[in-house]
Amino acid sequence: MSSPDSQATKTTSTHLYTIVVLGASGDLAKKKTFPALFGLYKNNYLSHQTRIIGYARTKMDQATFEGHVSKYIKLKSDEDNAALKDFLKLCSYVSGQYDKDADFQNLEVRISEVEKTSGAEARLFYMALPPSVFIPVSESLKKNNYKEGKIIRLIVEKPFGMDLESSRKLARELGALFSEEEIYRIDHYLGKEMVKNLMILRFANAIFGSVWNRHSIDNVQITFKEKIGTEGRGGYFDEFGIIRDVMQNHLLQILTLVAMEPPVSLDAEDVRDEKVKVLRFISPIEKDDVLLGQYGKSEDGKELGYLDDKTVPKGSKTPTYAAATLFINNERWSGVPFVLKCGKALNQQKTEIRIQFKDVVGNLFKSLSRNEIVIRVQPGEAVYVKMMNKEPGLGMKTIISDLDLSYSSRFNDSVIPEAYESLILDALNGDHSNFVRDDELDAAWKIFTPILKTIDEGHIDPVTYPYGSRGPAGVTEFVAKYGYHRGSQEYVWPQHSEAGTGAAGKDQRASK
């Protein structure tokens, strides 16, 4: 199996960087950031002159740091083992507090030392940190590590605030320190292969472009399902809830790419202009358009419920499942419901977009199911179109069939890069296309802040659902209320399409 980057013979970045990972001792850094940097290095997208410096409060010697960096890096060959040894030679560690100038001055000494040997003219600061320290760290960086004449890029992880007010405060404080051009607000879903493919599917195929509107499409569902619960992170999760954690960012970003108008060009600002326009046409979510759930114990009693986590406040109403319907009040989409659904501790893991078309006018046949375009984001990346077909034989019986593009079979000699690899490379190249702009963030919070206030005040009681189930009772009725038709015929997605998903081949319908 070849690497997706096997043709790469040099770094694609035009600048030589010093990369500083702040929060280097944390889970995000070891599970995502460092494996992504190694992937870029291994595939020649990161110059061998690059130097990577980890910074965090934890005291570690170099050997301990290297073990931390390596823990989640997957090695598949002797070449990978050799590449890791070389990669670790580029990495060093500095410990320090997040609010002490002296510690950041010590970091500056290390940066200056490595830049003397590498010749780097650019600095990338990756904040793998909780939002509570974004501003203190940004202030320290600007005061002690911002050098005129150097290219500066700052990657900020979500969540970007808790609501409209806190988001605007964060934007003001961050904007006073760094320019919008220097800031890269990362939402890793924008780096996923099928999400990046959405613009090509929409704007490079005439067969889709002509039907991508309210005249042909009845409803759109964007679904995120996770099998695990909060897994000991209940106290942290309880501050945010599933809407802030997944829906307001990941799913809403997917919605903008599904619904946007064609941009003037592929320039980052032209693309983001169209995404912002979509958000501005969406009214704040109404209470009647929301269904909330919270997982309890599994039916066999083996898995504990959310409230059984001792770090979760007693009687918490924080949702671990949410379904919300949004309407885009423009000419293309007026009247078409966009149903966003996300949840933890469910029966399977998947993220998909399901676009259901209207009924056939003047139906000649007894039993028809609606056409659907299904875009499977993860796992088992695929695009398939559900269509009616004649069942083979002497009769005229109809059967659901499909046009199936499953990556596991069509691109079986390719490896899909991790989202963080893709996005870090974009930042190194100065490409903002797949990052969130400040006005985009503002428009998104306007949609969700009113309903989040209602939820935070305890005015909506979540429906308890068993750990490992399909979600709270009422989900099927909820999506049906917004026009989703399940159809009378059973549909089987070909077995090869389910590679890596663990499913038995049946189409996982949006109502589940």
N, C-alpha and C positions, 0 to 999 in steps of 0.2 A: 504494500500500500504506500503510495507516494505522499509526500508532504504537500500541503496546499501551496507551500512556498518553495517548492523544489527548484523553480526557475530563478529564484532570487539569488543574485551573486553579490549584491551590495546593499547597504542600508538605503531605504527609500527616503529617509529624512535628509533635508538639505543642511541641517545644522548638527553640530556635535554637542551633546547634552551632558550635564551633570544632573542626575535624577536623585531627588531627596524624597524618601518615603517617610512621612510623619505619621506616627502611630504604628511604627514598624513591628512592635511586639504583639499587636492585636490579631484577632481572628481574620479580619478582612485582608490584612497585609499578607499573612501566611497562606491563606486559602485562595486568594484571588490575585493580589497585586504582584507578588513575587513570581508565582507560576506564569503569569502573563508576561512579565518582563523576561523570564527565561525562555518562553516560547518565541518571543520576538528575537532574542539573541540567537537561539538555536537555528532559526530559519533566516538568519542574516538580515533581519530588519532593524537590528540594533547594532550600531558600530561597536567593534571590539575595543575602541578607545573610550566608550561610555563608562562613566563611573557612577555607581549606585550607593547612596549613603542612607542607611536606616537611622531614624531618630525616634526615641520614645523615652518614657520615664523609667522603664525597667532597666536595671543594670545587668549587662551581659558582656562576657568576653567574646572575642571573635569566633571561637569554636562553637560556643552556644548559639550565637547569632546565625552562623552558617547552618547549624542543625535546624533552627527555627525557619530559616528561608527555604530549606530543602524539604521540609516535612510533607508538603502537599504537592511537590513536583513529581509528576509521573514519568518514570524512566522506562523506555521500551526497548532499548538496544544498548550495545556497548558505546555506540556513537553518542547516545544521550548521556551516558555516564561521563564520558570524556568532556562533553559540552558543559555539563554541570560543574565539573572541576574548574574549567576555565571561567565560567560565569561567576563562580564564587570568588575568584580572584579580583573581580571588578567591584565586589561588595564590601562595605565596611559599616561600622556601627558607632553611633555617638549617643550616649544617654544624657537626658536633661529634662527639666520641667518645661511646661508649655507656657509659662508666664514669667520667665526670668530672662532678662536680657543677657546676663552673663553666660547662660547655657547656650543661647542662640549665637552669641559671639564665639563660643567654643566650636559650635557647628560651622560657623563661617571660617574658622581656622582650617577645619578639615576640608571644606569645599575648596578653599583657596589652594590648599596643598595638592589636591587631586587635579585641579584645573591647571596647575603649573606643568604637570606631566602630560595631561590629556590634551590641553589646548582648547577645551570646551568654551564655546562662545554663548551657550544657552543654558538656562536652568529650568528644570521642570520640578515643581513642588507638588507632590501627591498627598493630599490630606485624607488619609485613611483613619479618620477620627470621628468621635461623636460630635454632633452639632453644637454641644455646649461649649466646646473649646475652639470652634471655627474662628471667631473674632480675635480672642487673645493670641492664637497662633498666627493668624494673618497679620496682626499688628506687630508681633515680634519679627516675623519674616520681613515685613516692609522696612522696619527700623534697622535690622541687623544683617539681612541677607539679600536685599534688593540692590543690585548694582547697575548704575546707569551704563548704558552701552551693551549690556547683556540682554539677550532675549529672555523674557520671563513668562512662564506659563504656570498657572495654578489650577490643579484639578480638585474639585470639591465634590464630595460624596453626598448623596441624599441622606436624610430628609432636609429639604431646603425650607426650614420653618415648620410651624405647626398649623398655621392658618394664614389668612391674607395679611393680617397686621404684623405677625412675627416674621413672615417672609419678606415683607417690605422693609422691616427694620434690618434684617440680615442683609438684604440687597443694598440698602443705604450704607451700612457700615463696611461691607465688603467693597462696594463701589468707591468708597472714599479712599481705599488703599490700593486697589488694582483696577485697571481699566476693564471694560467689558471684553475687549479683545484678548486680554490676558487670562480671563476666567473661563474655565471649562467645567460646567456643571454636569456631572456624569450620571446618566441613567443607563445601567448596563443593558437594559432591554433594547436600546437603540443600536447596540452592537451585535445583536443576534442575527444570524444569517438570514432567516426568513423575514425578519422585520426590515433589514436593509434591502431585501428583495422586493418589498411592497411597491416601491416607486417604479421599478422595472416592470413588474406584473401589470401595473395600472397603465403606465404611460408608454409602454413599448409594444402593446398588444391591442390591435383594433377590436378584437372580439370581446375584450373586456370593457374597453373605453366607451363603447356605444350603449352599454346597458348599465353603467355604473351611476345610477340615479334613482330618484323616487318613482319614476314611471315603470321601472322594472323590478326594483328591489323592495321587498316588503319589510324586512327587519335585518339587523346585524347584531350578532352576539360575539363578544370577546370574553373568553373564559380563561381563568388561571386557577388550576387546582394543584394542591400540594398535599402529599400523603402524611408528612410529619406535622406534629403540633409545634408548640413553642419550644419544646425540648430544653427546659431549664432556663429559658430566656423570657419567661412570662412577665417578670417584673419590668423588663425593658420594653417588651412588646406592648404592655398595658398602657404605656405612655402615648402610644401612637394608634394602635388598632389596625385592622386590615385595610381600611380605606386609605389611610395615610401611608401605610407600608407598601401597598401594591396598586390600588386603583387610581389614586390621584396622580400617580406618576407613570408606572409601567403601562397600565391599560389605557390611560388617557393618551399617552404618546402614540400607542398603536392606533387608537381611534383617529388621531389627526392625520396619520399617514394613509389610512383607509379613506378618509373623507375629503382631504385637501384638493384644491384645484391644481391644475398643472402649473408648476412654477415657471417663471420667465426663463430661468436657466438652472443648472445644477450648482450654481454658486450657493455657498452656505446661507447667506443672508436671504437670497430669493426663496430657498426652500423653507427657511424658518418664517419668512413673511407669510407664506401660505398656511403654515401650521397655526400661526397666531390668529389669522383671519377665521379659521374654523372655530377656534376656542371662543372668539368674541361673538359668534352666532349662537352659542349654547347658553341657555338660561340657567340660573342656579337650580339645583336638583330639589324637587318637591318631596315632602315627607311621604306622600302616597306612592311615590315612585321608587321606594327603597324597601328592601327586605333584609333584615339582619339575623345572624345566627351566632351561636357560641357553642363550641364542642364540649360534650360531656364525656363520661366514660364510654369505652367501647362496649358493645353488646356482650362480649365475653368477659368483661371486667379486667382485661389484661392491661389496657391503656387507660391512664388517668385522664380526667377531664381538665379543662382549662382552670377552673376554680380550685382544683385539687393542688395546683402548684402553689407552694407556700409563699412564693415571692409575689403572687398576684393578690391585690387588695381584696379582702373579703366582700363578697356580693358584687364584684365588678360587673358592669354591663358592657365592657369593651367587646366589640364584635370580632370574632375570628372568621366570620363569613359575611359577605355583603353582596347583594345584587342591587344595581341601581340603573335606572333608565334615563338616558339623556336624549334630547332632541336638538338637532341642528337646524335653526330657523333661517335657512337660506334657500335659494331657488332649486339647488340640486337635491337637497335632502329634506325639505319640509314634510313633516308627517311621518318620517321613517324613524322608528325607535332604535336606538343603539343601546343594547343591554350589556352592561359590564358586570361580570361575576367573578368573584375571587374568594378563596377560602383555604384554611388549613385543616389538617387532620381529616382529609377526604379519602375517597376510595381509590384514587389514582393520581398520578402526577401528569399534568399536561397544560400546555398553553396553546390555544387555537383561536382562529377567527372564523366565524361561520356566517356566511352571507346567504340569506334565503330569499329567493325570488318569488314574485307574485304567482297566483294560480294561472294556469293556461285559460285563456278566454275561449268560450265556446267548446268546452271539452267534449271530444267525441268518444272517449273511453270511460269505462266504469270506474277504474281505480287508478288515480294518478297521485304521485307524490311531487312536491315542489322541487324544482332545481335548486341546488346549493353549490356554492364555491366554498370549500373548506381549506384553510391555510393552517397547517400544523406547524407551530413555531418550535415546540419542543415537547417531548423527545420524538425522535423519528420524523425529522423534517419532511414535509410533503405539501403538495398542492393537489387537490382532487376536485373534480366537478361531478356532482351527482346528477344523473340524467335518466330519463325513461328510455327503455329499450324493449323490443319485442323478445319475449322468451322463445328460445329456439324450439321449433316444433311446427305442427300443422295449424295450430290455432293463432289467435291474435291477442294472447294474454300479455299484459305489460309487466315489466320487471324493472327495478331500479338497478342501474349499472353506473359506471363511472369512467371518466378520463383521468388517469392517475399518474402524477409525477411524484414518485417517492424517491427521495434522495438516496436511500440505502441501496436501491437497485440502479437508478439512472446514473448516479455519481459514485459508484462503489469503489473507485480508485482514488477518491479525494478525502481529505480530512477537513472537517469544518472547524475553523479557528474559534477559540473561545472569545466571548463578547469583549472581555477586558483587553485581550490582545488587540482586537480591532480598534477599540476606542483609545487606548494609549497610543497606538500608532497614529491615529487621527490627530491626537493632541500634539505629538511630536512633529507632525507635518503642518500644524497650524490650521487644520480643517475643522471648523465648528459645526458642520452639517448635522452631526449626530449628537450634539450637545444642546442643552436647554438654555435658551436666551432669557434675559431678565423679564422682558414683557410677556413672553410665553408663560413663564412661571406665574406672573401676576394674574394673567387671564385664567390660568388653571385654578388658582386658589379662589378666584371669584365664584367659580362654579361650585366648589365643594365647601367653602367655609360656612355658609348658612346651615347646611345639613349636618356638618360636623359639630357645630355649636349645639344643635338640637340633640344630637347623640351624646355629646359630652355632658349635657345637663340631665341626662337620664330619661329623656322623653320618649325614647323608643326602646322597648324591651326586646333583646335578641331571643330568637327561638333556639332552644337547646337541640342539638343533633348529636347522634352517637359518633364517637371517634371512629374513623374508617368508613363512614357512610357517604352517601351522595350529597349530603348537605341537609339543611333544615326542611321540615315539611312545608309545603307551599311553594317550593321553587318551580315545580312543573306548572302550577297554576299561574305563577308570577310571569313566566315567559310567555305562556299562552295568552295572558291578558294583553300582551303587546304584539300579538299577531303570529307568534311562532306556531307552525303546524308540524306536528311530528310525523304525520302520514300514516297510512294504514298498512303499508308493506314493510316487512323487515328488510334491512339492508346489511350486506356483509362487505366490509372493506377487505380487499385481497390480503391474504396472509403476509405477503412480502412487504406490504405497506406498514406492518406493525413491528418491523425489526427494531429491537431495542426497547419497545414500549411495555412488553410483558402482557399485552392484551391478547385476546383470543381471536382477533380478527373482526369483531363486530364494531361497526361505526359507533363511536361514543357520542350519542346525540346531545345536542346543546341543552336539552331540558333536564339532563341528569346532573 
